Amino acid sequence: MFASLLIFTLTVRFSLGQTSRLPLVINTWPFKNATATAWGVLLSGGSVLDAVEKGCARCEMEQCDGSVGYGGSPDEHGETTLDAMIMNGDTMDVGAVADLRRIKNAIGVARAVMEHTEHTLLVGESASVFAENMGFIAEDLTTNRSLNIFSQWLKGNCQPNYRKNVFPDPKKSCGPYKPMATMKQNTRAQHANVHSHDTIGMIALDQDGHVAAGTSTNGLTHKVPGRVGDSPIVGAGAYADSSAGAAAATGDGDVMMRFLPSYLAVELMRAGADPSAACKTAISRIKRHYSDFFGAIICANTTGHYGAACNKAPGFSQFHYMVSNPKLVPPFLETENCF
Ligand code: ASP
């Protein structure tokens, strides 16, 4: 049974012709229902933007592994806030929200920013008010699960903790904190385990060459309130250009956003790199400075070829992502060995 399944899978994978690679949906992590939703949108004639929005919204509603949508990653105050972005690779229009409060459908609000304002990124309370004015429903994003994560954190003296150069010592005590007059050397600790954050990053391409990308996440568990990760930052969390391809990233956004890995990968594909090589170079660039950062990236070019790369870090040696194209239905789980 297993052998025949393997042969079938290999046959499917190696018989792909160039023309049968499109349309394509690809997303970070094994968030299969999100892939299937986006794929369904494309098959029923929806646009690549619709596919990315609906695919990511499915994850927001199902909370995926807890790292997307409401009820996950409570901050130092116990509140869940959301970051999301959507990008149109034809027009280079982008809509994004960061530190969004009380609204579950963050990628929907990101799309509203793109379609109902001249802006690119709205943040915090003002973004929530904008969303309410656009008809999104305000709801409490707290759940029993997020309350429990928060109370365990308080009980454990607020560990892990993202403060530094403050007193009392943030590695031992809860706040409030005051700045220390003398700075310690800037050594970045491996703060949290690999389960304390994730993001759905999604790319969709149709047969006519339209490309879109998007992200949605609740960020990093126990983050300092107001912290925004890489996901809503153009070129960091995702990037799309219908003349080159698209990329989307996941991982330690505080580090990754300093390198704009999605932008870099797309530019490398524009210059002729294949998607796997482009993804690898984007990860290598970060690795040079932060050798054990936690992160991964997915890349796709305009012909529907795709690839991924991830940095080998403690507890993270393989990265899983989902793909749908005409030969990979239902969505196919890909595994990338980190380097
Ligand atoms: N990149 C996200 C952030 O830092 C989290 C993740 O993808 O793991 O907010």
Residues whose N, C-alpha, C, O or C-beta is under 5 A from the ligand:
A	BS01	LIG	H197 D198 T199 T217 G219 L220 G229 D230 S231 A249 T250 G251 D252 G253 D254
